[in-house]
Amino acid sequence: MRTTTAVAALSAALPVAYAQTENNETVLGVYMFHRHGDRTAKMTPPANLTDLGYQEVYTSGQYYRNRYISSNAAYKINGVNADLVKQSQIAVSAPADTVLQNSAEGFLQALYPPVGTNLDTETLKNGTVITSPMNGYQLIPISLVTSGSGSEDNSWLQSASGCAKATISSNNYFTSAEYMNYLNSTEGFYQTIAPTINGTYNSSQSSFKNAYTIYDLINVAEIHNASFDPTDIITDEVFYQLRTLADAHEWGLAYNSSDNMRAISGMVLGAEVVQYLNGTITGAGKQKISIQFGAYGSFASFFGLAIPDIDTVAPELKGVADYASALTFEMFTNSSTAVSSSSYPSTDEIFVRTMFHNGTTSNISEPTVYPLFGSGQDVLSWNDFTNGMNKFAVGTTKEWCSACGNTTGTCAAYQATGTSGGSSSSSSPSASAKSGNGLSPAVNGVIGAMVTLAIVLGLEALILLVGGYKIVSKKSLAQGATHVGDNGAAKA
């Protein structure tokens, strides 16, 4: 059985896993972006977190508890509560679905485990002692975000972004020379594996066009289905090739150096990291840790934007991040002064390191530090870190609307700021804000209609879910293939 941690195109010399040796470092705050655990296949919706996936995120939560939270943590966040969670110190978010949201819950069960009946009790006025259920199980709120909702049931990488220019930019990949070369050169390869997926894809659909969902379907079967591929068509070599092609396919949709709007999720992530950690500084350490669960595309988009020399220093990051992967931004100080709300370090005394672990993090497989912005430095000053992030970060609704070229819905309020004609898709977000949205009123109208339709359908889905109903198209399950638009992009 193949493991879930197969990684395509690993470099021969990876950065060394980080081990802290400086005793005078004090961790001030942490921002973490985390992928969900093992799930069922996208092409057999609805996708659900598996028991294996639950175990993966729980194991990761245990590791980061031991790193940052517990009383004897090696990198304990300054002032963080070790046992009873203090809600103001932690912020957790995830899209509302059965994979990412449930992964966040599983992670938190390990990050702040039950505290036992002796620690979590309440005495009422009449003297009655109330004991918390489930041995002191701790309830930690998860903020549900609309961006990315339903992404685990959708095969199209930009399906949930809502960003018009990002969608157009990703669609451009399907007409690129790189894509066409992959499509044509792998035609015979995909036909050889067609018999293993013919319950979902017909022969014409077995191609590089569906590289990721084909890999995803086979990967899930390799993990969970003991009767899959009895004739052993999917050898180790073939499986590796499927993974490599899926990596190339999804990287092409997530990032392009000359057309970076397809990396909008990485732009938003960069802004969220800076905003949260900056809030830790301005609030003198009141907020300690933020954990965001999201889809794999955000990893690739961020790496493309933040590591311009990725082909030479970290080519392994161009692969699809494995289940339960974690990207962590660790903010610390070397100041010898005791850190408190009354003596908090200045920004000149604050530093950031960026760490990533592909797959489930554990004590036997720890994160690796990666240098950002072509600096070659494992540690950046706070000023250098924020300056690097701000070169591509999109941190407000106004910036997002302008960069994406959206002018309807929420973005209608900012339409007057972007009416000066078109702009190049390769422009930075700030440049896009100055040069208009680049889309015709007709296109914007269509986008607005699609967003409205998505909201209506989402409400209908919620009603069905609450009522305990579900709609399943037997025809679609039998055919099981992605629909392809006029531009060749895979759609849900």
N, C-alpha and C positions, 0 to 999 in steps of 0.2 A: 504494500500500500504506500502510495506516495504521500509525503507530508504536505501540509498547507503552507510551508515556508519556502517553497521553491522560488528562486529569484533568478530572472533572466539577466544575462550580460553583466555579471558581477565583475568588478575590476580586480586586477591581480593584487593590488595593494590598497586595501581599505584603510580609512582612518582608524586609529587605535581607539578602542572603547575607553571612555573617560573614567578615571579614578581620581577622586579628590585627594590631594595631599596637603593642601594648605589649611592648617588648623585655624587660621585667623579669618577665614571666609565666613560670612553670615548671609544666608539666603534670605532675601527680603520678600520675594514674591515669585510665583510661577504661573505661566500660561501654557496650557497643554491642548493640542489638537489631536484627537484620538479617533481611529477607525473602529467600526463595529467588529464583533467577533464573527466566527463562521456562521454562514446562513445557507438557506436553500437557494436554488438557482433563480436568477432573474427571469428566465424564460419559462418558469413554472410558478407564476404569481398566484397568491401573494407571497413574497419572500418573508421568511421568518427566521429569527435567531434560533440556532440549534443548541442542544445541550453542550456540544463541543464549544460553540461560540460563547455561551454563557460562562463556561469554564475559562476560556481564554481571557475575557475581559475581567473576570473575577481575579484571576492570577495576576493580571496587570495591575489591578487595583491594590492587591496585596503588596506588590513590589513598590509602588509609589507611596503607599502608606509607610512602608519601612524606610523609604528614602526621605520623605518630607514631613510626615505627620506624627508618627509614634514618638513616645517620650525619649527613646534612645536612637532616633533616626540620625543617620550619618550626616545628612544635609537638611536637618530640621529647619523648616521655615520659621523665622523669628516670630515668637509670640503666638503661633498657631495652637489651637486647642488639640490636645493629643487624643482624648477619649470621647468626651461629649462634644459633638459638633456645635460650633457657634456659627449660625446661619450667615451673619454679616461677613464672615471671613472667606466664604466660598461661593462661587458662582458657577452654575452648571447649565449647559444648554444642549439641545439636540432637536433635530427635526422630528415631527410627530409621525412616527411609524413604528412598526413592530420589530424593526431591526436596530436602528440607531437609538431610539428612545429606550428600548429594553436593554441595549448594551450599556447605556449610561447608568441605568438603575443597577445592573449587575456589577459594574465597576465601583459604584458608590457603596454597595454592600460590603465590599472589601476595604475601601478607603476609610470608611468609618463603620466598623462592624458593631453588632449589638454589644451593649455595655454591661449587660447582666442586671438581674433584679435588684441587686444591692445599690447600684449607682443611679438607677432611673426609677425613682418612686416619688409619689406626691401624697402628702397628708392633708386631707380635707378638714374643714372647720369642725366637723363633728368627730374628728379623730380617725376616720376611715383612711387606711393606707392603700393607695392605688399603685399597682405595679404595672409598668409598661408591658404591653403584649410582646410575645415572641422574644423573650429574654432581653428586653431592652433594645429592640430593633429601632434604628434611627431613620427618621423620615427626612430626606433632603430634597427640597424642591428642584425640579428640572424645568428651566424655561424652554418652552416649545417655540421653535422658530419656523417661519414659513419657508425660508430659503432651504431647499433640499428636501422638503417634505415629499414623500413618495418616491424618492430617487432610487430606492432599492427595488422598486418594481418597474423601473424604467431603464431601457437599454441605451438611451441617448444621453450622452454626458452633459449636455447643456439643458436638459429637459426642465430642470427646476430653477435655473438661474434667473429667468425672466428678463435677461439682459439682451436687448435686440442686437447690438453690435457683437456681443459674444457669440450669439447663435450664428450670425452671418460669418463671423471669422472662423468658427469651427467648421461650418459647412464648406468653407473654401478649401479645407483639407481634402475633401473628396474630389476636387478637381485638380489637385496638385500633381506634379510629376512624381513626387515621392510615393503618394498613394497609388497612382496608376501603375507604378513599377511593382509595388507589393502585390497589387491585385492580379496583375498579369503573370508575374513570376511564381506565384504560389497557387495558381489555379489547379495544377495537377496534384499538389500536396493535399489541398482541401478535399479533392475528390476521393483520395485514398481513405480519408477518415469519415466520409459521408455515411457509410453503413452504421456507424456508431451513434449518429445523431438523427437518423432518418425519421424518428418519431416526432421530431420537432422542426427540422429543416429539410426541405426537399433538395435535390441535387443542385439546382441553380442557386439556392441560397447558401450552400456550403462554400463560402469563399472568404477572402480577406475582408470583405465588406462587413461581415459579422464576426470579425476576429475575436473581439472580447467576449461576446455572449456565447460563442461556441466554446471558447476556452473555459468560461465560467461554468457552463453546463457540464462539460467533461470533468472539470476539477471537482465539482460537487459530487458527481457520480463516483469518481475515483476515491473520494473520502468516505461516502456513505452507502454506496450500492455494491454489495458483495457479488452480485451477478452481472455487473456491467462488463462489457467487452470480453466475452468468453474466448474469442479467437485472438485476443491480444494484439489488436491493431494499434492500440495506443501504447506503444513501447515507451521506455524512459526517454529515448531520443525524440520520438514524435511529441510526447508531452512537453518536453523542454522547448521544442520548436513552436508549439501552440502558445506557450506562455510568452516566448520572445516576440511572436507576432502580435499577440494581444497587447504587450507592453508598447510596441511601436505604434499600434493603432490608437491607443488611448493617449499616448504622449502627443501624437499629432493633433488630437482634438483638444488637449488641455493647454498646450503652449506652443508658441511660434515666435522666434526672436524678432521677426520683421512684421508681425501682426499680433501684438500681444494682448489685444482685447479679449481673445478667447481665454485668457488667464484671469478673468474677472474675479473668480472665487479666491485666487491667491492674493489679489489686490485687496479684497475685503478682509481676508484673514490677516494680512499684514497690518492693516489699520486697527483691527480688533486687538491684536497683541499689544501694539503701542498704547492704545487708549487704556487698556486695562492696567498694564504695568505702570503707566504714567499716573493712573488713579491711585495705585498703591503708594507711589511717591508723594503725591499731593495730599493724600489722606494720612500720611505718616504711618503707613503700614496697617491701616484698619482692614483692608481687604488683602487676602493672602494668596488665594489660588483660584484660577478659573480653568474649567475643563469644558471643552467644546467637542462634542461628537459630530462627525461629519463624514462625507463620502470621500473615496480615494482620489477623485479628480482634484480636490483642493490641495493635496500634497504635491502633485505634479505641477500644478499651476504655480504654487508658491516656490517650489524648488527652481523652476525655470526662471522666475523673476529675481529671486534672491541669490542665486548662484550662477552668475554669468559664465563662469569657467567650468560648468558642470561636466562637460565632455571629458575634461582632463582630470579634475579633482574628485568627482563623485559620479561617474556614469551609472552606477548602480541605482541612483535615485531617479533615473528616468524610467524605471520599471514601475508597474502598478504596486502600490503599497499593499502589503499582505494584511490579512485579517488581524485586528487588534494592534496595528501599528500605532506608534505615538511620536508626535513631534512636540518637543518641550523647550520652552524658553525660560531659562533660570536666571533670575536677576539677583545679584549679590553685591556685597561690599567687603572691602578689606579693612575698613576703618576700625581702629582699635578702640574707639569710643563705644560704649554700650548703647545698643540701638533701642530707642524708646520713642514715644510720641513727642517728647520734649527735646530729644537729641537725635533727630533723624539725619542720616547722611545727606550731604548735598549731592546734586547730580554728578558733580565732578568725582565723587567717590563711589559711584555706582557703575557696575559692569553687567554684561549679559553674555551668556553662552547658549548656543543652540544645539540641541541634541535630538537625534532621531533613532528609533529602533524599529526595524522591519519585522513585524510579527509580534507575538506576545512577549512582553518584557518580563524577565524573571531574574532571580539572583545568579543564575548560570548563563544568562544572556542579557547583558546590560546595554544601555544606550551608547551611541557613538556621537562625539562632538564633530560638528561640521562648521567650517569657516564660511561666513556670508560675505556677499558683495565683492568677491574677488580679493578680499583683504589678506587671505592666507593666515588669519589670526583666529585661534580658538576662542578667544575672549575679546569682546569689543567694549569700549567705553559706552556709557549710556548715550552720549551725544552722537557718536559714530553709528551706533545701532539705530537710533531714531532717524538720523539723516539718511541712512541707507534705506530704511523701510519707507520713509516718506517720499522717496523718488517714484514709488509706484502705488502706494497705499490709496485706497478709496474709502474714506471714513465717514461720510455723511450722505444722507439721501440726495441732497443736491448734487454732490460730486458723482454719485452713482448714476443718477438720471442723465447728467450731462455726458459722462463717459460712455454710457450705454446707448445714448441717443433715444431714450424713451421720453415721450412727451404727454402720455395719457395717464389716467389714474392718479396715483400719488404724485407722479412727475409733472402733472399739468401745472402745478403751482410754480414750477421753475422754468416753464417754457420760454418766458420772456428773456431769460438770460442766455439762451442759445439759439438765436435766429439769424446768425450771420453766415449762413451757407454751410457747405459740406466740409468734411475733414478727412484726413487720411486715417485708415484703420490701424496704421502702425504708430499713430501719435500716442503720447503719454496721456493719462487721464486728465491732467491739468491742461494739456494742449487741446484735448477734445472739448473741454469746458469752454474754451475761448472761441472755438471755431464752429459751434453749432452741432446739431445732432446728426447731420449727414443723411437723414432719412426723409422721404417724402411724406406729406400728410396722409396719403393713402396707406403707405406702409405702417405709419404710426397708428392709424385707425385700425388696421388689421391686428396689430400687436395688442392694442387696447381691448379689442373684441376677444382676442384669445385669452388675455389675462382674466377678463370678466367671466368668460366661459369656464376657465379653470377654477375660479372661485365658486361658481354655481355647482359645478361637478363635485368640488370638494365638499360643499355643504350636503349634497345628495349622498355622497359616500359616508359622511358622518352620520346622517340619519339612518342609513342602512346598517352601519356598524353598531350604533346604539340600539337599534331594533333587533339586532341579532340576525340580520339577513345578509346574504351575499349573492352577487350576480356572477355567474360563470358561463362564458360562451363556450359550448362544447366544440363549436367549429374552430374557434381561435385556439383552443387547447390542442385540437387535433393537428391544426396546421402549424401553430406555435412559432411562426416566423415573424421577424420584424417587418413593418411596412416601410417602404422606401419612397421618400418624396421625390419630386422632380429633380432635385439637386443631388440625389444619391445618398443623402444622409439617413442614417438609421433612425427611425422614429419609434416611439412606444406604441 
